[in-house]
């Protein structure tokens, strides 16, 4: 694999990982609402979900490409419904209430990634467009998908960092910020359905 191909792959991965998507938006909102300590389980769910999905993509690109289209169709609608559910909950959420028994959970973060069609398309496109011309072994496909998941995790950590940075501002203007974040998620759901 030449330097130009590696450079194109990395640029593609960085742009896809750092742009707003359901995982990044949920991470930002959870950080501003709950902080790192209470949101940690959700963040770990997002990270592990990212690795899980990318490994899944590598296996399908390796040998089961005929199954991708039916699975992607189901995930497209399941993902849109889940994203709409998240958008609603973000729109109505309020800054951290210490008495609130509801906690961000690992399962919410993990499930979000499993139905996040953006990262499925991201992983499959990266492999078929940048890696398959050079490598076709399952080991190499998984290796490159783990690079994608690592870049995605770094991107989500960046969104978490900015959520912490703006936590005080958020507590003053949470209604406006939540509506903006919910609208961004709504846009993600619509974009998912029109693809």
Buried (B, 14 or more C-beta within 10 A) or exposed (E): EEEEBEEEBBEBBBEBBBEBBBBBBBBBBBBBBBBBEBBBBBBBBBBBBBBBBBBBBBEBBBEEEEEBEEEBEEBBEBBBEBBBBBBEBBBEBEBBEEEEEEEBBBEBBBBBBBBBBBBBBBBBBBBEEBBBEEBEEEEBBBEBBBBBBBBBBEBBBBBBBBBBEBBEEBBEEBEEBBEBBBEBBBEBBEBBEEE
